[in-house]
Amino acid sequence: MAHQLLILGGPHVGKTHYVGQLYLRLTDKRRAAQYALQMTVPPTDLTAINHIIQRLREGRSAGHTPSGFNEVISFTVADRQGQQVALTFPDYAGEQVQSLVRNYLIPPRWQEMISQANEWLLFIRPDEIKPLEDVTNRSRSHLVEQRPRAKEALAQGELSAPAFYIELLQMLR
């Protein structure tokens, strides 16, 4: 059985574009031989991937995956030594990952994908993570100004981005 790699990420991190670009490169007859990875088992259902590819070929964004959409794109690649890796891209709205942490619940479908995978690749966009407030170099007046926002975030159970990712990884583990 091939090594299983599960690709995960929240909204707007590029999972859909990544799978589309990777698939296009692995199936490009003119250049595929020069790549370190070769596709050995193509996806069985090309419905979701064809939509992504069509948009990319038009020079457009693949668009946001609808929240109710749950497709799994899976294909197997091999390196030059013949080591196979089965790549599993659950094509879902990234908000589903947020709801895992918000609800502190991993649905059975997700539990199955997580437990079957040998490894996970978690997509994060560091440029969209707000830096944590450094209280050691802020004036007291600045901290007083921030207090209402902090109280509101606490009341809503809102996690900072770093805390969210730590919680997500703990839950996945």
C-alpha positions in Angstrom: 0.0 0.0 0.0 1.2 3.5 -0.8 2.2 6.0 1.8 -0.8 8.2 2.5 -0.5 12.0 2.6 -3.5 14.1 3.6 -3.6 17.8 2.5 -5.4 20.1 4.9 -6.0 23.8 5.4 -8.5 26.5 6.3 -10.2 28.9 4.0 -8.1 30.9 1.4 -4.9 29.1 1.8 -4.5 27.7 -1.7 -5.4 24.0 -1.4 -7.5 24.0 -4.5 -5.0 25.9 -6.6 -2.2 23.6 -5.4 -4.0 20.4 -6.4 -4.9 21.9 -9.8 -1.3 23.1 -10.5 0.2 19.8 -9.3 -2.2 17.7 -11.5 -1.5 19.9 -14.5 2.3 19.4 -14.1 2.1 15.7 -13.5 0.0 15.2 -16.6 1.9 17.5 -18.9 3.2 15.1 -21.6 6.0 17.4 -22.7 7.5 18.1 -19.3 6.3 15.3 -16.9 9.4 13.2 -17.5 11.7 15.9 -16.1 9.9 16.0 -12.7 11.0 14.1 -9.7 7.5 12.7 -9.2 5.5 10.8 -11.8 1.8 10.1 -11.6 1.2 6.3 -11.3 -2.5 6.2 -10.5 -4.6 9.1 -11.8 -7.8 10.3 -10.0 -10.8 8.0 -10.6 -13.2 11.0 -10.8 -12.1 14.1 -12.7 -15.2 16.2 -12.1 -13.8 18.4 -9.4 -10.3 18.7 -10.9 -11.6 19.5 -14.4 -13.4 22.5 -13.0 -10.2 23.7 -11.3 -8.1 23.2 -14.4 -10.6 24.9 -16.7 -10.5 28.0 -14.5 -6.7 28.0 -14.3 -6.4 27.6 -18.1 -8.6 30.7 -18.4 -6.2 32.6 -16.2 -8.8 32.9 -13.5 -8.9 31.9 -9.8 -10.4 28.4 -9.2 -12.9 30.2 -6.9 -13.9 29.4 -3.4 -15.1 25.9 -2.7 -18.8 26.0 -1.7 -19.4 25.2 2.0 -21.5 22.1 1.3 -19.0 20.7 -1.2 -17.2 17.5 -0.2 -15.2 15.8 -2.9 -12.0 13.9 -2.4 -9.4 14.1 -5.1 -6.9 11.3 -4.8 -4.0 10.1 -7.0 -0.8 8.3 -6.5 2.7 9.5 -7.4 6.1 7.8 -7.4 9.6 9.2 -7.1 12.5 8.0 -9.2 13.3 5.2 -6.8 9.7 3.9 -7.1 8.5 5.0 -3.7 4.8 5.6 -4.0 2.8 8.3 -2.2 -1.0 8.4 -2.4 -2.0 12.1 -2.2 -5.5 12.7 -0.8 -6.9 16.2 -1.3 -10.3 16.5 0.3 -11.8 19.4 -1.7 -13.9 21.1 0.9 -14.6 24.6 2.0 -11.9 25.7 4.5 -14.6 26.8 6.9 -15.1 23.1 7.7 -11.6 23.1 9.3 -12.6 26.2 11.3 -15.8 24.4 12.4 -13.7 21.4 13.7 -12.0 23.7 16.2 -15.0 25.9 16.9 -17.2 22.8 17.7 -14.4 20.7 19.2 -15.7 17.8 17.1 -14.2 15.8 14.3 -16.9 14.1 12.2 -16.5 10.4 11.3 -15.6 11.2 7.6 -12.7 13.4 8.8 -11.7 10.9 11.5 -11.4 8.3 8.8 -9.2 10.5 6.5 -7.0 11.6 9.4 -6.4 8.1 10.7 -5.7 6.6 7.3 -3.0 9.1 6.5 0.6 8.5 7.4 1.3 12.2 7.2 -0.5 15.6 6.9 0.4 18.6 4.9 -1.2 21.6 6.6 -1.5 24.8 4.4 -1.2 28.0 6.3 -0.8 31.6 5.0 1.6 33.2 7.4 1.0 36.6 5.8 -2.6 36.5 6.9 -1.9 35.7 10.6 -2.0 38.7 12.8 1.0 39.0 15.0 0.4 38.4 18.7 0.3 41.5 20.8 3.7 41.9 22.6 2.8 43.4 25.9 6.5 43.9 26.9 7.0 46.8 24.5 3.6 48.5 24.6 2.6 51.4 26.7 -0.1 51.0 29.3 -2.4 53.3 27.4 -2.2 51.1 24.3 -3.1 48.1 26.4 -6.1 49.9 27.9 -7.3 50.8 24.4 -7.1 47.1 23.4 -9.1 45.9 26.4 -12.6 46.2 24.9 -11.6 44.1 21.8 -9.9 41.5 24.0 -13.0 41.2 26.2 -15.2 40.8 23.1 -13.0 38.1 21.6 -12.9 36.2 24.9 -16.7 36.4 25.2 -17.2 35.0 21.7 -14.6 32.2 22.4 -12.5 33.5 19.6 -9.0 32.1 19.3 -5.9 33.9 17.9 -4.6 32.4 14.7 -1.6 30.7 16.5 -3.9 29.3 19.2 -6.3 28.0 16.5 -3.6 26.1 14.6 -2.2 24.6 17.9 -5.7 23.5 18.8 -6.3 22.1 15.3 -3.1 20.1 15.4 -3.9 18.8 18.9 -7.4 17.7 17.7 -6.0 16.0 14.6 -3.4 14.2 16.7 
